[in-house]
Each structure stands twice: as structure tokens, then as C-alpha cells.
């Protein structure tokens, strides 16, 4: 047998200056995307833009020839990563969104409003790389609530979906995300061990904004330490049973609560054979949507009310930019307002809001000099029964300084809250934690010098 027949495929490709490619945007603006025809067992490239496109076996770029991943690749053959099979016309954008929503409605039982949100999210995934920030989509519920169906149905329509349940551990996800740059579809329950969950949280924390890769320790064959940065930026569909402890991470999700009402009678218990083919046809249409819309610069300014939490503005603005219908846009804004109110309510139940409420009431009582001990004593009287721990001035002081970011200074052996810090911050803190603050309670403090007597 000839020696070349015995060489690994990768070595032969390297010698021929041929490299595998999933997708790319060429210098002239043309988009390159992988097509996979499972019936023919072949992969090809679609190369083009909104006006013209062609199907090709390879493409010349950056001084080398790029070829699509082999149809025998395990990730392709086992449908862990899904691609379109061809290009299909979709008509108008409104009809495409309607077709996506009808597909979701047939196979998943979610609220009508979330059907619409999910439909636009699918559309968004096909042009997500034109944005710098993005939200995640989540189904939350117990076993048997329909979370897996949620992932399979909505995920099958997204841009280059990567089904993480096909991976035995979380470690391949970094390479898969970096290579395929698609939509991660992940069941958080698949990763039970603490170290795997920690790795998953890294992906979720770094993956919603461009420019925050995850560093992984790797070594060369010569045992030289050579860390590599993996890009994890991209849309994600997640199923969880509960909340994430990190509130910043929680705020990145658009969440549907599953299993809160009986399953609709028209939703099939088992997915029919036509589900897979329907999803493929929709991906084909969505590919054409990408060719026609990826080059358009998104307009994000002015889409959200400034009163909405900044993180929620960051989450909702990309989706709103995809919505053309005024009714649909207003419905999405209404959802954002609901999330904002839920966030205020949740913060209002926390210890930070309780401490802020005590400080507000001490101010309203006309007390000119507020010490940490004053706050601690009133807090203990009012909320002590709600906490399992001992209420100490040290604990309350740490909340004032580290959580509320209000400065204190020591005067005659006691810690006193800074009058200037309170005046500048309490109004904003009240808005953040849902604590009503009357601006008049500050007027007398700005007109009188603060007293630092130790009495």
C-alpha cells in the first residue's frame, strides 16, 4: 500500500494546504456556511450573500483551500451539531416567524407569549454574530415538565445547534463552541458533578458578551505550558430545575416556567418522524434569512425605556431589534417590564433592602448622625426574627459598605455613615432595591453640616 494511504487524514490535508472549515465571512462580505445532506451522506459549502449564492465543495481563503467537515465526522453523523441541507425561499420575514412559531406550538407546550419570544430568538441566533451582547433562553421546571422537548424542538431550528447532551463530559464543549461558533443546547442536569457545573458556569458567564474567552490550561507535546483562549460567545438554550445562585447570571436568561399547568391535548407525547424533516426545512429557510440579513448593522439605541434595569436592556435590546411588528415589539417590552418588576421584588425581599429601609427611616426621623450601631439595633428590632444568625454591627456594617456601597468613617470609637454618600446614593439605591425614598428627607441634611460628636 502506498505510504500516503497510511497517513492520518489531517496530515494529508496539511500537506495539501487544505484546512477544514465550518463557516466564515469572506473579505468581500460573502458568507460561507456548511450544508449537510444526510440522505446523500455529503457535506458542501453554501457561499454567497443576499443577492447570489452557490454550492461548492471548497473555498479559497487566506492562502489555503478550506473544505467542509467530513460527513463521517461523529458530530455531524450523529447530529450532535445540525446544519441546513440546502437553501429554501421563505417569503416575508413575518411569514417565516409565523412558520417558526407554528412549529414550536405543535411540539412544545409553552405560554403563547413565550412562543413568540422563542420564535424571535431562533431568528436572532442566525445573525447573533452581528451583535456584541446577547441573552440566553431557558426552560425551568422539574422532571417530566417538558424541558427536553423544549430543547429538542426550539434548538433544532437555531443556528448550528450544538446538543451538549451528546457529550459525556463538559470538557469537549470549549472546543466545540470555539470551532463551530453555534448555539449551545444544554441540559444543566446532565452535568451533576461540582467541577463540571463550575466549568459550565464559566461558559455561561463568559458567553453572553463578545471578547471574553475562557482560558484553558494546555500543554504542547513537548510538555510546554501553553494556555489557550476558547471563544464561548454565542446564543444558548438551557434547561434547569432551579435558579442559579449568581444573580448576575440569572439576569441573562429569558425564562419559561415549565409544568405549571396540564399538558395541552394537541401536543404529541412522542415526536413524530416528520419533526426532523420539518426542522431541516426551516433551517434551510433560516440560512437564506442569514444571507440576506447578516450584513445589516443592528440598531439598539432607544429600543428600551431607560427605567428598565441596564442588564435587562442589554438582554432585550438584541431581540427587540429583530422585531418589526409594533404589537410584537410592545409585547416584548411588556415582558421586559415584568422581568424588571420581578427583579425589584426579589431584591426587595433581601437583607440589603431591609438595611436600606432602616437607613431611610432613620433619615426620615430627623436623626442627624447615623451610626452603624443605630442601623444594627433598629434592624434587629424590625427584622431579627427573619434571620437565623445573630444581628451584629459588624455584619450590618459589611452590608452597608460591600453591598450598598455606602462609605462609613470612624468617629470617637464608633462607625458613622457618611452624610455625603447617603445624599448621593440613596435615591438610586431605592430604585434598585424597590425601596421608596422621599427626596425631602435629604433636604435638611444638605443644608446643615453633619455632626461628628462622639456623644
C-alpha positions as CSV (number, residue, x, y, z in Angstrom):
1,X,0.0,0.0,0.0
2,X,1.2,3.5,-0.8
3,X,2.6,5.4,2.1
4,X,0.1,8.3,1.6
5,X,-2.7,5.9,2.3
6,X,-1.4,5.2,5.7
7,X,-1.1,8.8,6.8
8,X,-3.7,10.4,9.0
9,X,-6.3,12.5,7.2
10,X,-5.2,15.6,9.0
11,X,-1.6,15.2,7.9
12,X,-2.6,14.8,4.3
13,X,-4.8,17.9,4.4
14,X,-2.0,19.9,6.0
15,X,0.5,18.8,3.3
16,X,-2.0,19.8,0.6
17,X,-2.6,23.1,2.3
18,X,-6.2,22.2,2.9
19,X,-8.0,23.0,6.2
20,X,-11.4,22.0,7.5
21,X,-13.9,24.9,7.9
22,X,-17.4,25.2,9.4
23,X,-18.3,28.7,8.4
24,X,-16.8,32.1,7.7
25,X,-17.3,35.6,6.3
26,X,-15.0,36.3,3.4
27,X,-13.2,39.7,3.0
28,X,-15.7,40.5,0.1
29,X,-18.6,40.1,2.5
30,X,-19.8,36.7,1.2
31,X,-20.9,34.2,3.8
32,X,-19.7,30.6,3.9
33,X,-21.9,28.0,5.6
34,X,-21.7,24.2,5.8
35,X,-24.6,22.2,4.3
36,X,-25.1,18.5,5.3
37,X,-27.4,16.2,3.2
38,X,-27.9,13.1,5.4
39,X,-29.7,11.3,2.5
40,X,-26.7,11.7,0.2
41,X,-24.2,11.5,3.0
42,X,-22.2,14.5,1.9
43,X,-21.2,18.0,3.1
44,X,-20.9,21.1,0.9
45,X,-20.5,24.8,1.3
46,X,-23.1,27.4,0.6
47,X,-21.2,30.6,-0.5
48,X,-22.9,33.9,-1.2
49,X,-24.9,36.9,0.0
50,X,-28.4,38.3,-0.2
51,X,-28.3,38.5,-4.0
52,X,-26.4,35.5,-5.2
53,X,-25.1,32.2,-3.8
54,X,-23.6,28.9,-5.0
55,X,-23.0,25.4,-3.7
56,X,-19.3,24.4,-3.7
57,X,-17.0,21.6,-2.5
58,X,-14.4,24.0,-1.2
59,X,-13.5,27.7,-1.0
60,X,-10.2,29.5,-1.3
61,X,-9.3,31.8,1.6
62,X,-6.3,33.2,3.4
63,X,-3.9,31.4,1.1
64,X,-5.3,28.0,1.6
65,X,-8.2,25.8,0.5
66,X,-11.0,25.3,3.0
67,X,-13.2,22.2,2.9
68,X,-16.3,21.4,5.0
69,X,-16.1,18.9,7.8
70,X,-16.4,15.3,6.6
71,X,-19.9,13.8,6.7
72,X,-18.3,10.9,8.6
73,X,-17.4,13.2,11.4
74,X,-19.0,11.9,14.6
75,X,-20.5,15.3,15.5
76,X,-22.1,15.6,12.0
77,X,-23.1,12.0,11.5
78,X,-24.7,11.6,14.9
79,X,-26.5,15.0,14.6
80,X,-24.8,16.5,17.7
81,X,-24.3,19.6,15.5
82,X,-27.1,20.3,13.0
83,X,-26.7,22.1,9.6
84,X,-29.1,23.1,6.8
85,X,-29.2,20.8,3.9
86,X,-29.9,23.4,1.2
87,X,-31.3,26.9,0.7
88,X,-35.1,27.4,0.6
89,X,-37.1,30.6,0.0
90,X,-39.1,31.8,3.0
91,X,-41.1,34.7,1.6
92,X,-41.5,37.5,4.0
93,X,-39.9,37.8,7.4
94,X,-43.4,37.8,9.1
95,X,-44.3,34.6,7.4
96,X,-41.0,33.0,8.5
97,X,-41.6,34.0,12.1
98,X,-45.2,32.7,11.9
99,X,-43.9,29.3,10.5
100,X,-41.3,29.1,13.3
101,X,-44.0,29.8,15.9
102,X,-46.4,27.2,14.4
103,X,-43.6,24.6,14.6
104,X,-42.9,25.4,18.2
105,X,-46.6,25.4,19.1
106,X,-47.2,21.9,17.6
107,X,-44.5,20.2,19.6
108,X,-43.9,22.3,22.8
109,X,-46.4,23.4,25.5
110,X,-45.2,26.9,26.4
111,X,-47.2,30.1,27.0
112,X,-48.4,32.0,23.9
113,X,-46.2,34.9,24.7
114,X,-43.1,32.8,25.1
115,X,-43.8,31.1,21.8
116,X,-43.4,34.5,20.2
117,X,-40.2,35.2,22.3
118,X,-38.7,31.9,21.3
119,X,-39.6,32.4,17.6
120,X,-37.7,35.7,17.5
121,X,-34.9,34.2,19.5
122,X,-34.5,31.5,16.8
123,X,-34.3,34.2,14.2
124,X,-31.8,36.1,16.3
125,X,-29.4,33.1,16.6
126,X,-28.9,33.2,12.8
127,X,-27.4,36.7,12.9
128,X,-26.1,36.8,16.5
129,X,-22.5,37.4,15.4
130,X,-23.6,40.9,14.3
131,X,-24.2,41.8,18.0
132,X,-21.8,42.3,20.9
133,X,-24.2,41.1,23.7
134,X,-27.0,38.5,23.7
135,X,-29.5,36.8,26.0
136,X,-30.0,33.1,26.8
137,X,-33.2,31.2,26.6
138,X,-34.2,28.9,29.4
139,X,-36.8,26.3,30.4
140,X,-37.1,25.8,34.2
141,X,-39.0,23.0,35.8
142,X,-38.9,19.6,37.4
143,X,-38.5,16.2,35.8
144,X,-41.2,15.4,33.3
145,X,-42.2,19.1,32.8
146,X,-41.2,19.2,29.1
147,X,-37.8,20.7,29.3
148,X,-36.1,18.2,27.0
149,X,-38.9,18.7,24.4
150,X,-38.2,22.4,24.7
151,X,-34.5,21.9,23.9
152,X,-35.0,19.5,21.1
153,X,-37.7,21.5,19.3
154,X,-36.5,25.1,19.6
155,X,-32.9,24.0,19.5
156,X,-33.3,22.2,16.2
157,X,-34.2,25.5,14.5
158,X,-31.3,27.5,15.9
159,X,-28.1,28.4,14.1
160,X,-25.6,25.5,14.1
161,X,-27.2,23.9,17.3
162,X,-24.7,22.0,19.5
163,X,-26.5,19.4,21.6
164,X,-24.4,19.1,24.7
165,X,-26.2,16.0,26.0
166,X,-24.3,14.1,23.3
167,X,-21.1,14.9,25.2
168,X,-20.0,12.6,28.1
169,X,-18.3,15.5,29.9
170,X,-18.3,19.2,29.8
171,X,-14.6,19.5,28.6
172,X,-15.4,19.0,24.8
173,X,-17.8,21.9,24.9
174,X,-15.0,24.5,24.9
175,X,-13.5,23.1,21.7
176,X,-16.9,22.6,20.1
177,X,-18.1,26.2,20.8
178,X,-14.8,27.6,19.6
179,X,-14.8,25.5,16.4
180,X,-18.5,25.6,15.4
181,X,-19.5,29.1,16.8
182,X,-23.1,28.0,17.0
183,X,-25.9,27.7,19.6
184,X,-25.3,25.7,22.7
185,X,-28.2,23.4,23.7
186,X,-27.6,22.2,27.2
187,X,-29.4,20.4,29.9
188,X,-27.8,21.5,33.1
189,X,-28.9,18.3,34.8
190,X,-26.6,16.4,32.5
191,X,-23.6,17.8,34.4
192,X,-24.1,16.7,38.0
193,X,-20.6,16.9,39.4
194,X,-19.4,20.2,41.0
195,X,-16.3,20.6,38.9
196,X,-18.4,20.1,35.7
197,X,-21.0,22.5,36.8
198,X,-18.3,25.1,37.6
199,X,-17.0,24.7,34.1
200,X,-20.5,25.1,32.7
201,X,-20.9,28.3,34.7
202,X,-17.7,29.7,33.2
203,X,-19.2,29.1,29.7
204,X,-22.5,30.8,30.7
205,X,-20.7,33.7,32.5
206,X,-18.4,34.5,29.6
207,X,-20.6,33.6,26.7
208,X,-23.1,36.4,26.6
209,X,-20.7,39.2,25.6
210,X,-18.1,39.3,22.8
211,X,-14.4,39.5,23.8
212,X,-14.5,37.3,27.0
213,X,-12.9,34.0,26.0
214,X,-12.3,31.2,28.6
215,X,-8.7,30.3,29.2
216,X,-7.9,26.6,29.5
217,X,-4.6,25.2,30.6
218,X,-3.0,23.1,27.9
219,X,0.5,21.8,27.2
220,X,2.3,21.1,24.0
221,X,3.6,17.6,23.1
222,X,6.9,18.8,24.5
223,X,5.2,19.5,27.9
224,X,5.4,23.2,27.5
225,X,2.7,25.2,29.3
226,X,0.6,26.9,26.6
227,X,-2.8,28.2,27.7
228,X,-5.4,28.6,25.0
229,X,-8.3,31.0,24.8
230,X,-11.6,29.5,23.7
231,X,-14.4,31.7,22.4
232,X,-17.7,30.7,24.1
233,X,-19.7,33.7,22.8
234,X,-23.0,32.7,21.3
235,X,-26.6,32.0,21.9
236,X,-27.6,29.3,24.4
237,X,-30.7,27.3,25.3
238,X,-30.6,25.9,28.8
239,X,-32.9,23.6,30.8
240,X,-32.6,23.8,34.6
241,X,-34.6,22.6,37.6
242,X,-33.9,25.7,39.7
243,X,-32.2,29.1,39.8
244,X,-28.5,29.9,39.6
245,X,-27.1,31.3,42.8
246,X,-25.4,34.1,40.9
247,X,-28.0,36.9,40.3
248,X,-25.9,38.4,37.5
249,X,-26.0,35.0,35.7
250,X,-29.8,34.7,36.4
251,X,-30.5,38.0,34.7
252,X,-29.1,36.8,31.4
253,X,-31.9,34.4,30.8
254,X,-35.3,34.7,29.3
255,X,-37.1,32.0,31.2
256,X,-40.2,29.9,30.8
257,X,-41.6,28.0,33.8
258,X,-42.5,24.5,32.6
259,X,-45.0,22.1,34.1
260,X,-47.2,24.8,35.8
261,X,-50.3,23.6,34.0
262,X,-51.6,20.4,32.4
263,X,-50.1,19.5,29.0
264,X,-52.1,20.6,26.0
265,X,-54.0,17.7,24.5
266,X,-52.8,18.5,21.0
267,X,-49.1,18.2,21.9
268,X,-47.8,14.7,20.9
269,X,-46.2,12.7,23.7
270,X,-43.6,11.3,21.3
271,X,-42.1,13.3,18.5
272,X,-43.3,12.1,15.1
273,X,-40.9,11.2,12.2
274,X,-41.8,14.4,10.4
275,X,-40.4,16.6,13.2
276,X,-36.8,16.1,12.0
277,X,-37.6,16.9,8.3
278,X,-39.7,19.9,9.3
279,X,-36.9,21.3,11.3
280,X,-34.4,20.8,8.5
281,X,-36.6,22.7,6.0
282,X,-36.9,25.6,8.5
283,X,-33.1,25.7,8.9
284,X,-32.8,25.9,5.1
285,X,-35.1,28.9,5.1
286,X,-33.3,30.4,8.0
287,X,-30.0,30.1,6.2
288,X,-31.4,32.3,3.4
289,X,-32.5,34.7,6.1
290,X,-28.9,34.8,7.4
291,X,-27.5,35.5,3.9
292,X,-30.0,38.4,3.5
293,X,-29.6,40.0,6.9
294,X,-26.2,39.2,8.5
295,X,-24.6,42.3,6.9
296,X,-27.2,44.7,8.4
297,X,-26.0,46.8,11.3
298,X,-28.3,46.3,14.3
299,X,-29.9,49.5,15.7
300,X,-30.1,49.1,19.5
301,X,-30.3,52.7,20.8
302,X,-33.7,53.8,22.0
303,X,-35.4,50.4,21.9
304,X,-35.9,50.1,25.7
305,X,-37.1,52.5,28.4
306,X,-34.3,53.9,30.4
307,X,-36.2,53.0,33.6
308,X,-35.6,49.3,32.9
309,X,-32.6,47.7,34.7
310,X,-29.5,48.1,32.5
311,X,-28.8,44.4,32.4
312,X,-32.3,43.8,31.2
313,X,-31.9,46.4,28.5
314,X,-28.8,44.6,27.4
315,X,-30.7,41.3,27.3
316,X,-33.8,42.5,25.5
317,X,-32.5,45.1,23.0
318,X,-31.0,42.5,20.6
319,X,-34.3,40.6,20.4
320,X,-36.3,43.9,20.0
321,X,-34.0,44.8,17.1
322,X,-35.3,41.7,15.3
323,X,-39.0,42.6,15.8
324,X,-40.7,44.6,13.1
325,X,-44.3,44.4,14.2
326,X,-45.3,47.2,16.7
327,X,-47.6,44.9,18.5
328,X,-44.9,42.2,18.9
329,X,-42.4,44.8,20.0
330,X,-44.7,46.2,22.6
331,X,-45.4,42.7,23.9
332,X,-41.7,42.1,24.3
333,X,-41.3,45.4,26.1
334,X,-44.1,44.4,28.4
335,X,-42.2,41.2,29.2
336,X,-39.1,43.2,30.0
337,X,-41.1,45.4,32.4
338,X,-42.3,42.2,34.1
339,X,-38.8,40.9,34.5
340,X,-37.7,44.3,35.8
341,X,-40.5,44.3,38.4
342,X,-39.7,40.7,39.4
343,X,-36.1,41.7,39.9
344,X,-37.1,44.6,42.1
345,X,-39.4,42.4,44.1
346,X,-36.7,39.8,44.7
347,X,-34.2,42.4,45.7
348,X,-36.8,44.0,48.0
349,X,-37.0,40.7,49.9
350,X,-33.2,40.6,50.5
351,X,-31.3,41.8,53.5
352,X,-29.8,44.7,51.5
353,X,-33.3,46.2,51.0
354,X,-34.1,45.7,54.7
355,X,-30.9,47.6,55.7
356,X,-31.7,50.3,53.2
357,X,-35.2,50.6,54.6
358,X,-33.8,51.1,58.1
359,X,-31.4,53.8,57.0
360,X,-34.2,55.6,55.1
361,X,-36.4,55.6,58.3
362,X,-33.6,56.9,60.4
363,X,-33.1,59.7,58.0
364,X,-36.9,60.4,57.9
365,X,-36.9,60.6,61.7
366,X,-34.6,63.6,61.5
367,X,-31.6,61.9,63.1
368,X,-28.6,64.0,62.2
369,X,-25.9,61.4,63.0
370,X,-26.5,57.8,62.0
371,X,-24.1,55.2,63.3
372,X,-23.8,51.6,62.2
373,X,-24.9,50.6,65.7
374,X,-28.1,52.6,65.2
375,X,-28.8,50.8,62.0
376,X,-28.0,47.4,63.6
377,X,-30.3,48.0,66.6
378,X,-33.3,49.1,64.5
379,X,-32.7,46.3,62.0
380,X,-32.6,43.7,64.9
381,X,-35.9,45.1,66.3
382,X,-37.6,45.0,63.0
383,X,-36.2,42.0,61.1
384,X,-34.3,40.0,63.6
385,X,-36.9,37.2,63.7
386,X,-36.5,36.7,59.9
387,X,-32.8,35.7,60.2
388,X,-31.2,32.6,61.7
389,X,-28.0,34.4,62.6
390,X,-27.1,36.9,65.3
391,X,-27.5,40.5,64.2
392,X,-24.2,42.3,64.8
393,X,-22.9,45.7,63.9
394,X,-20.0,44.1,62.1
395,X,-22.4,42.1,59.8
396,X,-24.6,45.1,59.2
397,X,-21.6,47.3,58.5
398,X,-20.3,44.9,55.9
399,X,-23.7,45.0,54.1
400,X,-23.6,48.8,54.2
401,X,-20.1,49.0,52.8
402,X,-19.9,46.0,50.5
403,X,-23.5,45.6,49.2
404,X,-24.9,49.1,49.4
405,X,-21.6,50.7,48.7
406,X,-22.1,53.4,51.3
407,X,-19.0,54.7,53.0
408,X,-18.5,54.9,56.7
409,X,-15.9,56.6,58.9
410,X,-14.8,56.1,62.5
411,X,-15.5,58.9,64.9
412,X,-14.8,58.7,68.6
413,X,-14.8,55.0,68.5
414,X,-17.9,54.4,66.5
415,X,-18.6,53.9,62.8
416,X,-20.8,56.7,61.3
417,X,-22.4,56.7,57.9
418,X,-21.1,59.3,55.5
419,X,-23.7,62.1,55.0
420,X,-22.5,62.9,51.5
421,X,-22.5,59.2,50.5
422,X,-26.1,58.9,51.6
423,X,-27.2,62.0,49.8
424,X,-25.7,60.9,46.6
425,X,-26.7,57.3,46.6
426,X,-29.9,56.6,48.5
427,X,-32.3,57.7,45.7
428,X,-30.6,55.3,43.2
429,X,-30.4,52.5,45.8
430,X,-34.1,52.9,46.5
431,X,-34.8,52.4,42.8
432,X,-32.5,49.4,42.6
433,X,-34.0,47.6,45.6
434,X,-37.6,48.7,45.3
435,X,-37.5,50.9,48.5
436,X,-39.4,54.1,48.2
437,X,-37.4,57.1,49.2
438,X,-38.9,60.6,49.7
439,X,-36.4,63.1,48.3
440,X,-37.5,65.6,51.0
441,X,-35.8,63.6,53.8
442,X,-32.4,64.6,52.4
443,X,-33.1,68.3,52.1
444,X,-32.3,69.2,55.7
445,X,-29.1,67.2,55.6
446,X,-27.7,69.1,52.7
447,X,-28.4,72.4,54.3
448,X,-26.8,71.6,57.7
449,X,-23.2,70.4,58.4
450,X,-23.0,66.9,59.8
451,X,-22.1,66.4,63.4
452,X,-19.2,64.1,64.3
453,X,-19.6,64.3,68.1
454,X,-19.0,61.0,69.8
455,X,-21.9,61.6,72.2
